[in-house]
């Protein structure tokens, strides 16, 4: 294998590694945003905005 082929192979490997890291970073950002949105949906203020806030807010438990 000559130097030119080795250089091209190493460069391609570096590009693939950089691309993989960038895609992983983007997917982490997307997951963080999705988690934040889910947390906001679960927030108690979301229950106050429901159509019928009395339904499902409480439950009775007898033992």
PQR file of N, CA, C, O and H, with PARSE charges and radii, in Angstrom:
ATOM      1  N   UNK A   1       0.854  -1.170   0.000 -0.4000 1.5000
ATOM      2  CA  UNK A   1       0.000   0.000   0.000 -0.0000 2.0000
ATOM      3  C   UNK A   1       0.900   1.233   0.000  0.5500 1.7000
ATOM      4  O   UNK A   1       1.808   1.343   0.825 -0.5500 1.4000
ATOM      5  N   UNK A   2       0.662   2.115  -0.880 -0.4000 1.5000
ATOM      6  CA  UNK A   2       1.514   3.298  -0.951 -0.0000 2.0000
ATOM      7  C   UNK A   2       0.992   4.413  -0.037  0.5500 1.7000
ATOM      8  O   UNK A   2      -0.087   4.300   0.546 -0.5500 1.4000
ATOM      9  H   UNK A   2      -0.075   2.026  -1.550  0.4000 1.0000
ATOM     10  N   UNK A   3       1.755   5.457   0.074 -0.4000 1.5000
ATOM     11  CA  UNK A   3       1.470   6.555   0.996 -0.0000 2.0000
ATOM     12  C   UNK A   3       0.173   7.277   0.619  0.5500 1.7000
ATOM     13  O   UNK A   3      -0.583   7.667   1.509 -0.5500 1.4000
ATOM     14  H   UNK A   3       2.632   5.548  -0.399  0.4000 1.0000
ATOM     15  N   UNK A   4      -0.099   7.460  -0.654 -0.4000 1.5000
ATOM     16  CA  UNK A   4      -1.305   8.175  -1.089 -0.0000 2.0000
ATOM     17  C   UNK A   4      -2.558   7.408  -0.690  0.5500 1.7000
ATOM     18  O   UNK A   4      -3.514   8.002  -0.191 -0.5500 1.4000
ATOM     19  H   UNK A   4       0.515   7.143  -1.377  0.4000 1.0000
ATOM     20  N   UNK A   5      -2.565   6.100  -0.903 -0.4000 1.5000
ATOM     21  CA  UNK A   5      -3.729   5.301  -0.528 -0.0000 2.0000
ATOM     22  C   UNK A   5      -3.928   5.300   0.984  0.5500 1.7000
ATOM     23  O   UNK A   5      -5.055   5.393   1.470 -0.5500 1.4000
ATOM     24  H   UNK A   5      -1.789   5.617  -1.309  0.4000 1.0000
ATOM     25  N   UNK A   6      -2.835   5.196   1.716 -0.4000 1.5000
ATOM     26  CA  UNK A   6      -2.908   5.211   3.170 -0.0000 2.0000
ATOM     27  C   UNK A   6      -3.443   6.544   3.666  0.5500 1.7000
ATOM     28  O   UNK A   6      -4.256   6.586   4.590 -0.5500 1.4000
ATOM     29  H   UNK A   6      -1.919   5.121   1.321  0.4000 1.0000
ATOM     30  N   UNK A   7      -2.997   7.617   3.066 -0.4000 1.5000
ATOM     31  CA  UNK A   7      -3.461   8.951   3.444 -0.0000 2.0000
ATOM     32  C   UNK A   7      -4.951   9.111   3.160  0.5500 1.7000
ATOM     33  O   UNK A   7      -5.683   9.653   3.987 -0.5500 1.4000
ATOM     34  H   UNK A   7      -2.337   7.583   2.315  0.4000 1.0000
ATOM     35  N   UNK A   8      -5.400   8.648   2.008 -0.4000 1.5000
ATOM     36  CA  UNK A   8      -6.816   8.741   1.667 -0.0000 2.0000
ATOM     37  C   UNK A   8      -7.661   7.890   2.609  0.5500 1.7000
ATOM     38  O   UNK A   8      -8.739   8.315   3.025 -0.5500 1.4000
ATOM     39  H   UNK A   8      -4.805   8.208   1.336  0.4000 1.0000
ATOM     40  N   UNK A   9      -7.189   6.707   2.946 -0.4000 1.5000
ATOM     41  CA  UNK A   9      -7.928   5.831   3.856 -0.0000 2.0000
ATOM     42  C   UNK A   9      -8.040   6.450   5.246  0.5500 1.7000
ATOM     43  O   UNK A   9      -9.099   6.395   5.871 -0.5500 1.4000
ATOM     44  H   UNK A   9      -6.314   6.362   2.608  0.4000 1.0000
ATOM     45  N   UNK A  10      -6.956   7.033   5.724 -0.4000 1.5000
ATOM     46  CA  UNK A  10      -6.977   7.668   7.038 -0.0000 2.0000
ATOM     47  C   UNK A  10      -7.883   8.893   7.045  0.5500 1.7000
ATOM     48  O   UNK A  10      -8.589   9.143   8.022 -0.5500 1.4000
ATOM     49  H   UNK A  10      -6.095   7.077   5.217  0.4000 1.0000
ATOM     50  N   UNK A  11      -7.863   9.647   5.964 -0.4000 1.5000
ATOM     51  CA  UNK A  11      -8.721  10.822   5.861 -0.0000 2.0000
ATOM     52  C   UNK A  11     -10.191  10.413   5.842  0.5500 1.7000
ATOM     53  O   UNK A  11     -11.019  11.040   6.503 -0.5500 1.4000
ATOM     54  H   UNK A  11      -7.289   9.444   5.171  0.4000 1.0000
ATOM     55  N   UNK A  12     -10.515   9.372   5.093 -0.4000 1.5000
ATOM     56  CA  UNK A  12     -11.895   8.888   5.048 -0.0000 2.0000
ATOM     57  C   UNK A  12     -12.342   8.400   6.414  0.5500 1.7000
ATOM     58  O   UNK A  12     -13.482   8.623   6.820 -0.5500 1.4000
ATOM     59  H   UNK A  12      -9.842   8.863   4.556  0.4000 1.0000
ATOM     60  N   UNK A  13     -11.446   7.740   7.115 -0.4000 1.5000
ATOM     61  CA  UNK A  13     -11.759   7.265   8.461 -0.0000 2.0000
ATOM     62  C   UNK A  13     -12.029   8.425   9.404  0.5500 1.7000
ATOM     63  O   UNK A  13     -12.958   8.366  10.209 -0.5500 1.4000
ATOM     64  H   UNK A  13     -10.520   7.558   6.785  0.4000 1.0000
ATOM     65  N   UNK A  14     -11.229   9.475   9.312 -0.4000 1.5000
ATOM     66  CA  UNK A  14     -11.438  10.643  10.161 -0.0000 2.0000
ATOM     67  C   UNK A  14     -12.760  11.329   9.844  0.5500 1.7000
ATOM     68  O   UNK A  14     -13.460  11.784  10.748 -0.5500 1.4000
ATOM     69  H   UNK A  14     -10.474   9.522   8.658  0.4000 1.0000
ATOM     70  N   UNK A  15     -13.100  11.403   8.565 -0.4000 1.5000
ATOM     71  CA  UNK A  15     -14.373  12.019   8.170 -0.0000 2.0000
ATOM     72  C   UNK A  15     -15.540  11.205   8.711  0.5500 1.7000
ATOM     73  O   UNK A  15     -16.502  11.776   9.225 -0.5500 1.4000
ATOM     74  H   UNK A  15     -12.531  11.033   7.831  0.4000 1.0000
ATOM     75  N   UNK A  16     -15.474   9.891   8.605 -0.4000 1.5000
ATOM     76  CA  UNK A  16     -16.541   9.037   9.119 -0.0000 2.0000
ATOM     77  C   UNK A  16     -16.672   9.166  10.631  0.5500 1.7000
ATOM     78  O   UNK A  16     -17.785   9.193  11.157 -0.5500 1.4000
ATOM     79  H   UNK A  16     -14.692   9.427   8.187  0.4000 1.0000
ATOM     80  N   UNK A  17     -15.558   9.246  11.326 -0.4000 1.5000
ATOM     81  CA  UNK A  17     -15.594   9.399  12.780 -0.0000 2.0000
ATOM     82  C   UNK A  17     -16.202  10.744  13.168  0.5500 1.7000
ATOM     83  O   UNK A  17     -17.016  10.814  14.089 -0.5500 1.4000
ATOM     84  H   UNK A  17     -14.654   9.224  10.899  0.4000 1.0000
ATOM     85  N   UNK A  18     -15.817  11.796  12.482 -0.4000 1.5000
ATOM     86  CA  UNK A  18     -16.362  13.124  12.773 -0.0000 2.0000
ATOM     87  C   UNK A  18     -17.850  13.177  12.479  0.5500 1.7000
ATOM     88  O   UNK A  18     -18.615  13.772  13.239 -0.5500 1.4000
ATOM     89  H   UNK A  18     -15.156  11.739  11.734  0.4000 1.0000
ATOM     90  N   UNK A  19     -18.266  12.559  11.382 -0.4000 1.5000
ATOM     91  CA  UNK A  19     -19.686  12.531  11.034 -0.0000 2.0000
ATOM     92  C   UNK A  19     -20.478  11.754  12.080  0.5500 1.7000
ATOM     93  O   UNK A  19     -21.554  12.187  12.490 -0.5500 1.4000
ATOM     94  H   UNK A  19     -17.645  12.075  10.765  0.4000 1.0000
ATOM     95  N   UNK A  20     -19.959  10.622  12.507 -0.4000 1.5000
ATOM     96  CA  UNK A  20     -20.637   9.826  13.533 -0.0000 2.0000
ATOM     97  C   UNK A  20     -20.771  10.584  14.838  0.5500 1.7000
ATOM     98  O   UNK A  20     -21.817  10.522  15.485 -0.5500 1.4000
ATOM     99  H   UNK A  20     -19.084  10.270  12.174  0.4000 1.0000
ATOM    100  N   UNK A  21     -19.730  11.297  15.235 -0.4000 1.5000
ATOM    101  CA  UNK A  21     -19.785  12.081  16.468 -0.0000 2.0000
ATOM    102  C   UNK A  21     -20.795  13.220  16.352  0.5500 1.7000
ATOM    103  O   UNK A  21     -21.519  13.508  17.305 -0.5500 1.4000
ATOM    104  H   UNK A  21     -18.881  11.347  14.709  0.4000 1.0000
ATOM    105  N   UNK A  22     -20.844  13.858  15.202 -0.4000 1.5000
ATOM    106  CA  UNK A  22     -21.804  14.954  15.002 -0.0000 2.0000
ATOM    107  C   UNK A  22     -23.236  14.434  15.030  0.5500 1.7000
ATOM    108  O   UNK A  22     -24.114  15.071  15.613 -0.5500 1.4000
ATOM    109  H   UNK A  22     -20.256  13.623  14.428  0.4000 1.0000
ATOM    110  N   UNK A  23     -23.476  13.298  14.414 -0.4000 1.5000
ATOM    111  CA  UNK A  23     -24.819  12.721  14.421 -0.0000 2.0000
ATOM    112  C   UNK A  23     -25.221  12.288  15.828  0.5500 1.7000
ATOM    113  O   UNK A  23     -26.373  12.465  16.225 -0.5500 1.4000
ATOM    114  H   UNK A  23     -22.763  12.781  13.940  0.4000 1.0000
ATOM    115  N   UNK A  24     -24.281  11.722  16.584 -0.4000 1.5000
ATOM    116  CA  UNK A  24     -24.560  11.330  17.954 -0.0000 2.0000
ATOM    117  C   UNK A  24     -24.893  12.550  18.804  0.5500 1.7000
ATOM    118  O   UNK A  24     -25.815  12.510  19.619 -0.5500 1.4000
ATOM    119  H   UNK A  24     -23.345  11.578  16.262  0.4000 1.0000
ATOM    120  N   UNK A  25     -24.148  13.628  18.617 -0.4000 1.5000
ATOM    121  CA  UNK A  25     -24.410  14.855  19.356 -0.0000 2.0000
ATOM    122  C   UNK A  25     -25.796  15.402  19.028  0.5500 1.7000
ATOM    123  O   UNK A  25     -26.520  15.853  19.915 -0.5500 1.4000
ATOM    124  H   UNK A  25     -23.399  13.660  17.955  0.4000 1.0000
ATOM    125  N   UNK A  26     -26.155  15.357  17.757 -0.4000 1.5000
ATOM    126  CA  UNK A  26     -27.476  15.845  17.342 -0.0000 2.0000
ATOM    127  C   UNK A  26     -28.590  14.995  17.939  0.5500 1.7000
ATOM    128  O   UNK A  26     -29.621  15.523  18.355 -0.5500 1.4000
ATOM    129  H   UNK A  26     -25.567  14.990  17.037  0.4000 1.0000
ATOM    130  N   UNK A  27     -28.385  13.671  17.983 -0.4000 1.5000
ATOM    131  CA  UNK A  27     -29.416  12.799  18.558 -0.0000 2.0000
ATOM    132  C   UNK A  27     -29.532  13.027  20.062  0.5500 1.7000
ATOM    133  O   UNK A  27     -30.630  12.929  20.610 -0.5500 1.4000
ATOM    134  H   UNK A  27     -27.547  13.242  17.645  0.4000 1.0000
ATOM    135  N   UNK A  28     -28.419  13.331  20.745 -0.4000 1.5000
ATOM    136  CA  UNK A  28     -28.489  13.653  22.172 -0.0000 2.0000
ATOM    137  C   UNK A  28     -29.265  14.946  22.399  0.5500 1.7000
ATOM    138  O   UNK A  28     -30.053  15.043  23.339 -0.5500 1.4000
ATOM    139  H   UNK A  28     -27.528  13.410  20.299  0.4000 1.0000
ATOM    140  N   UNK A  29     -29.045  15.930  21.545 -0.4000 1.5000
ATOM    141  CA  UNK A  29     -29.776  17.186  21.657 -0.0000 2.0000
ATOM    142  C   UNK A  29     -31.271  16.959  21.443  0.5500 1.7000
ATOM    143  O   UNK A  29     -32.100  17.517  22.162 -0.5500 1.4000
ATOM    144  H   UNK A  29     -28.405  15.851  20.780  0.4000 1.0000
ATOM    145  N   UNK A  30     -31.605  16.141  20.457 -0.4000 1.5000
ATOM    146  CA  UNK A  30     -33.008  15.844  20.178 -0.0000 2.0000
ATOM    147  C   UNK A  30     -33.650  15.120  21.349  0.5500 1.7000
ATOM    148  O   UNK A  30     -34.788  15.418  21.711 -0.5500 1.4000
ATOM    149  H   UNK A  30     -30.932  15.687  19.874  0.4000 1.0000
ATOM    150  N   UNK A  31     -32.934  14.169  21.949 -0.4000 1.5000
ATOM    151  CA  UNK A  31     -33.458  13.440  23.103 -0.0000 2.0000
ATOM    152  C   UNK A  31     -33.647  14.367  24.298  0.5500 1.7000
ATOM    153  O   UNK A  31     -34.611  14.223  25.050 -0.5500 1.4000
ATOM    154  H   UNK A  31     -32.010  13.926  21.655  0.4000 1.0000
ATOM    155  N   UNK A  32     -32.743  15.307  24.474 -0.4000 1.5000
ATOM    156  CA  UNK A  32     -32.871  16.260  25.579 -0.0000 2.0000
ATOM    157  C   UNK A  32     -34.104  17.143  25.401  0.5500 1.7000
ATOM    158  O   UNK A  32     -34.829  17.408  26.359 -0.5500 1.4000
ATOM    159  H   UNK A  32     -31.960  15.425  23.863  0.4000 1.0000
ATOM    160  N   UNK A  33     -34.333  17.590  24.186 -0.4000 1.5000
ATOM    161  CA  UNK A  33     -35.507  18.422  23.910 -0.0000 2.0000
ATOM    162  C   UNK A  33     -36.784  17.620  24.113  0.5500 1.7000
ATOM    163  O   UNK A  33     -37.752  18.132  24.675 -0.5500 1.4000
ATOM    164  H   UNK A  33     -33.744  17.375  23.407  0.4000 1.0000
ATOM    165  N   UNK A  34     -36.799  16.367  23.664 -0.4000 1.5000
ATOM    166  CA  UNK A  34     -37.978  15.521  23.850 -0.0000 2.0000
ATOM    167  C   UNK A  34     -38.237  15.281  25.328  0.5500 1.7000
ATOM    168  O   UNK A  34     -39.387  15.317  25.766 -0.5500 1.4000
ATOM    169  H   UNK A  34     -36.013  15.950  23.208  0.4000 1.0000
ATOM    170  N   UNK A  35     -37.194  15.038  26.096 -0.4000 1.5000
ATOM    171  CA  UNK A  35     -37.364  14.845  27.534 -0.0000 2.0000
ATOM    172  C   UNK A  35     -37.897  16.076  28.226  0.5500 1.7000
ATOM    173  O   UNK A  35     -38.728  15.986  29.129 -0.5500 1.4000
ATOM    174  H   UNK A  35     -36.260  15.009  25.740  0.4000 1.0000
ATOM    175  N   UNK A  36     -37.413  17.227  27.798 -0.4000 1.5000
ATOM    176  CA  UNK A  36     -37.903  18.480  28.371 -0.0000 2.0000
ATOM    177  C   UNK A  36     -39.372  18.695  28.046  0.5500 1.7000
ATOM    178  O   UNK A  36     -40.135  19.153  28.897 -0.5500 1.4000
ATOM    179  H   UNK A  36     -36.738  17.301  27.065  0.4000 1.0000
ATOM    180  N   UNK A  37     -39.775  18.370  26.829 -0.4000 1.5000
ATOM    181  CA  UNK A  37     -41.179  18.515  26.445 -0.0000 2.0000
ATOM    182  C   UNK A  37     -42.070  17.553  27.223  0.5500 1.7000
ATOM    183  O   UNK A  37     -43.176  17.916  27.623 -0.5500 1.4000
ATOM    184  H   UNK A  37     -39.156  17.997  26.137  0.4000 1.0000
ATOM    185  N   UNK A  38     -41.595  16.330  27.438 -0.4000 1.5000
ATOM    186  CA  UNK A  38     -42.371  15.366  28.222 -0.0000 2.0000
ATOM    187  C   UNK A  38     -42.507  15.861  29.656  0.5500 1.7000
ATOM    188  O   UNK A  38     -43.580  15.758  30.250 -0.5500 1.4000
ATOM    189  H   UNK A  38     -40.696  16.035  27.113  0.4000 1.0000
ATOM    190  N   UNK A  39     -41.431  16.395  30.212 -0.4000 1.5000
ATOM    191  CA  UNK A  39     -41.485  16.934  31.572 -0.0000 2.0000
ATOM    192  C   UNK A  39     -42.489  18.072  31.652  0.5500 1.7000
ATOM    193  O   UNK A  39     -43.232  18.176  32.629 -0.5500 1.4000
ATOM    194  H   UNK A  39     -40.559  16.479  29.729  0.4000 1.0000
ATOM    195  N   UNK A  40     -42.520  18.915  30.648 -0.4000 1.5000
ATOM    196  CA  UNK A  40     -43.489  20.021  30.637 -0.0000 2.0000
ATOM    197  C   UNK A  40     -44.915  19.506  30.527  0.5500 1.7000
ATOM    198  O   UNK A  40     -45.823  20.082  31.127 -0.5500 1.4000
ATOM    199  H   UNK A  40     -41.917  18.831  29.855  0.4000 1.0000
ATOM    200  N   UNK A  41     -45.131  18.438  29.778 -0.4000 1.5000
ATOM    201  CA  UNK A  41     -46.481  17.883  29.646 -0.0000 2.0000
ATOM    202  C   UNK A  41     -46.955  17.281  30.957  0.5500 1.7000
ATOM    203  O   UNK A  41     -48.142  17.349  31.276 -0.5500 1.4000
ATOM    204  H   UNK A  41     -44.394  17.970  29.291  0.4000 1.0000
ATOM    205  N   UNK A  42     -46.040  16.690  31.725 -0.4000 1.5000
ATOM    206  CA  UNK A  42     -46.406  16.047  32.974 -0.0000 2.0000
ATOM    207  C   UNK A  42     -46.631  17.073  34.082  0.5500 1.7000
ATOM    208  O   UNK A  42     -47.265  16.772  35.094 -0.5500 1.4000
ATOM    209  H   UNK A  42     -45.076  16.634  31.466  0.4000 1.0000
ATOM    210  N   UNK A  43     -46.129  18.245  33.896 -0.4000 1.5000
ATOM    211  CA  UNK A  43     -46.223  19.291  34.900 -0.0000 2.0000
ATOM    212  C   UNK A  43     -47.669  19.481  35.354  0.5500 1.7000
ATOM    213  O   UNK A  43     -48.602  19.295  34.572 -0.5500 1.4000
ATOM    214  H   UNK A  43     -45.614  18.490  33.074  0.4000 1.0000
ATOM    215  N   UNK A  44     -47.846  19.848  36.606 -0.4000 1.5000
ATOM    216  CA  UNK A  44     -49.187  19.998  37.182 -0.0000 2.0000
ATOM    217  C   UNK A  44     -50.006  21.063  36.464  0.5500 1.7000
ATOM    218  O   UNK A  44     -51.233  20.969  36.418 -0.5500 1.4000
ATOM    219  H   UNK A  44     -47.088  19.999  37.241  0.4000 1.0000
ATOM    220  N   UNK A  45     -49.354  22.062  35.911 -0.4000 1.5000
ATOM    221  CA  UNK A  45     -50.113  23.101  35.214 -0.0000 2.0000
ATOM    222  C   UNK A  45     -50.821  22.541  33.983  0.5500 1.7000
ATOM    223  O   UNK A  45     -51.822  23.105  33.542 -0.5500 1.4000
ATOM    224  H   UNK A  45     -48.358  22.139  35.949  0.4000 1.0000
ATOM    225  N   UNK A  46     -50.325  21.458  33.430 -0.4000 1.5000
ATOM    226  CA  UNK A  46     -50.984  20.847  32.282 -0.0000 2.0000
ATOM    227  C   UNK A  46     -52.316  20.257  32.692  0.5500 1.7000
ATOM    228  O   UNK A  46     -53.264  20.259  31.907 -0.5500 1.4000
ATOM    229  H   UNK A  46     -49.511  21.000  33.789  0.4000 1.0000
ATOM    230  N   UNK A  47     -52.403  19.746  33.926 -0.4000 1.5000
ATOM    231  CA  UNK A  47     -53.677  19.201  34.415 -0.0000 2.0000
ATOM    232  C   UNK A  47     -54.720  20.307  34.537  0.5500 1.7000
ATOM    233  O   UNK A  47     -55.906  20.072  34.307 -0.5500 1.4000
ATOM    234  H   UNK A  47     -51.633  19.745  34.564  0.4000 1.0000
ATOM    235  N   UNK A  48     -54.285  21.503  34.895 -0.4000 1.5000
ATOM    236  CA  UNK A  48     -55.211  22.619  35.039 -0.0000 2.0000
ATOM    237  C   UNK A  48     -55.797  23.046  33.702  0.5500 1.7000
ATOM    238  O   UNK A  48     -56.877  23.637  33.668 -0.5500 1.4000
ATOM    239  H   UNK A  48     -53.321  21.694  35.082  0.4000 1.0000
ATOM    240  N   UNK A  49     -55.116  22.763  32.612 -0.4000 1.5000
ATOM    241  CA  UNK A  49     -55.582  23.179  31.303 -0.0000 2.0000
ATOM    242  C   UNK A  49     -56.488  22.150  30.637  0.5500 1.7000
ATOM    243  O   UNK A  49     -56.956  22.366  29.519 -0.5500 1.4000
ATOM    244  H   UNK A  49     -54.239  22.283  32.640  0.4000 1.0000
ATOM    245  N   UNK A  50     -56.740  21.016  31.326 -0.4000 1.5000
ATOM    246  CA  UNK A  50     -57.564  19.998  30.703 -0.0000 2.0000
ATOM    247  C   UNK A  50     -59.009  20.482  30.606  0.5500 1.7000
ATOM    248  O   UNK A  50     -59.395  21.446  31.267 -0.5500 1.4000
ATOM    249  H   UNK A  50     -56.359  20.841  32.234  0.4000 1.0000
ATOM    250  N   UNK A  51     -59.804  19.806  29.778 -0.4000 1.5000
ATOM    251  CA  UNK A  51     -61.194  20.212  29.557 -0.0000 2.0000
ATOM    252  C   UNK A  51     -62.011  20.026  30.826  0.5500 1.7000
ATOM    253  O   UNK A  51     -62.807  20.895  31.184 -0.5500 1.4000
ATOM    254  H   UNK A  51     -59.491  19.023  29.241  0.4000 1.0000
ATOM    255  N   UNK A  52     -61.823  18.911  31.505 -0.4000 1.5000
ATOM    256  CA  UNK A  52     -62.542  18.641  32.736 -0.0000 2.0000
ATOM    257  C   UNK A  52     -61.520  18.330  33.827  0.5500 1.7000
ATOM    258  O   UNK A  52     -61.155  17.169  34.006 -0.5500 1.4000
ATOM    259  H   UNK A  52     -61.176  18.206  31.214  0.4000 1.0000
ATOM    260  N   UNK A  53     -61.054  19.335  34.554 -0.4000 1.5000
ATOM    261  CA  UNK A  53     -59.946  19.126  35.490 -0.0000 2.0000
ATOM    262  C   UNK A  53     -60.298  18.228  36.671  0.5500 1.7000
ATOM    263  O   UNK A  53     -59.391  17.716  37.328 -0.5500 1.4000
ATOM    264  H   UNK A  53     -61.350  20.278  34.408  0.4000 1.0000
ATOM    265  N   UNK A  54     -61.600  18.013  36.970 -0.4000 1.5000
ATOM    266  CA  UNK A  54     -61.974  17.181  38.108 -0.0000 2.0000
ATOM    267  C   UNK A  54     -61.821  15.691  37.795  0.5500 1.7000
ATOM    268  O   UNK A  54     -61.701  14.876  38.710 -0.5500 1.4000
ATOM    269  H   UNK A  54     -62.337  18.429  36.437  0.4000 1.0000
ATOM    270  N   UNK A  55     -61.824  15.336  36.534 -0.4000 1.5000
ATOM    271  CA  UNK A  55     -61.739  13.933  36.152 -0.0000 2.0000
ATOM    272  C   UNK A  55     -60.281  13.506  36.128  0.5500 1.7000
ATOM    273  O   UNK A  55     -59.464  14.099  35.423 -0.5500 1.4000
ATOM    274  H   UNK A  55     -61.921  15.998  35.790  0.4000 1.0000
ATOM    275  N   UNK A  56     -59.960  12.477  36.898 -0.4000 1.5000
ATOM    276  CA  UNK A  56     -58.628  11.902  36.889 -0.0000 2.0000
ATOM    277  C   UNK A  56     -57.632  12.587  37.793  0.5500 1.7000
ATOM    278  O   UNK A  56     -56.484  12.150  37.877 -0.5500 1.4000
ATOM    279  H   UNK A  56     -60.624  11.996  37.470  0.4000 1.0000
ATOM    280  N   UNK A  57     -58.035  13.654  38.476 -0.4000 1.5000
ATOM    281  CA  UNK A  57     -57.092  14.348  39.343 -0.0000 2.0000
ATOM    282  C   UNK A  57     -56.964  13.653  40.694  0.5500 1.7000
ATOM    283  O   UNK A  57     -55.904  13.715  41.317 -0.5500 1.4000
ATOM    284  H   UNK A  57     -58.967  14.009  38.407  0.4000 1.0000
ATOM    285  N   UNK A  58     -58.021  12.993  41.157 -0.4000 1.5000
ATOM    286  CA  UNK A  58     -58.029  12.328  42.453 -0.0000 2.0000
ATOM    287  C   UNK A  58     -58.538  10.909  42.307  0.5500 1.7000
ATOM    288  O   UNK A  58     -59.224  10.579  41.340 -0.5500 1.4000
ATOM    289  H   UNK A  58     -58.882  12.943  40.651  0.4000 1.0000
ATOM    290  N   UNK A  59     -58.198  10.076  43.272 -0.4000 1.5000
ATOM    291  CA  UNK A  59     -58.787   8.745  43.312 -0.0000 2.0000
ATOM    292  C   UNK A  59     -58.980   8.346  44.765  0.5500 1.7000
ATOM    293  O   UNK A  59     -58.216   8.749  45.643 -0.5500 1.4000
ATOM    294  H   UNK A  59     -57.641  10.345  44.057  0.4000 1.0000
ATOM    295  N   UNK A  60     -60.014   7.549  45.005 -0.4000 1.5000
ATOM    296  CA  UNK A  60     -60.289   7.046  46.342 -0.0000 2.0000
ATOM    297  C   UNK A  60     -59.791   5.638  46.449  0.5500 1.7000
ATOM    298  O   UNK A  60     -59.989   4.825  45.547 -0.5500 1.4000
ATOM    299  H   UNK A  60     -60.635   7.222  44.292  0.4000 1.0000
ATOM    300  N   UNK A  61     -59.128   5.340  47.578 -0.4000 1.5000
ATOM    301  CA  UNK A  61     -58.609   4.005  47.778 -0.0000 2.0000
ATOM    302  C   UNK A  61     -59.098   3.487  49.122  0.5500 1.7000
ATOM    303  O   UNK A  61     -58.879   4.111  50.160 -0.5500 1.4000
ATOM    304  H   UNK A  61     -58.967   6.001  48.312  0.4000 1.0000
ATOM    305  N   UNK A  62     -59.753   2.356  49.088 -0.4000 1.5000
ATOM    306  CA  UNK A  62     -60.225   1.740  50.311 -0.0000 2.0000
ATOM    307  C   UNK A  62     -59.460   0.453  50.541  0.5500 1.7000
ATOM    308  O   UNK A  62     -59.188  -0.307  49.612 -0.5500 1.4000
ATOM    309  H   UNK A  62     -59.931   1.850  48.244  0.4000 1.0000
ATOM    310  N   UNK A  63     -59.113   0.222  51.822 -0.4000 1.5000
ATOM    311  CA  UNK A  63     -58.378  -1.008  52.155 -0.0000 2.0000
ATOM    312  C   UNK A  63     -59.273  -1.912  52.955  0.5500 1.7000
ATOM    313  O   UNK A  63     -58.859  -3.005  53.343 -0.5500 1.4000
ATOM    314  H   UNK A  63     -59.334   0.839  52.577  0.4000 1.0000
TER
END
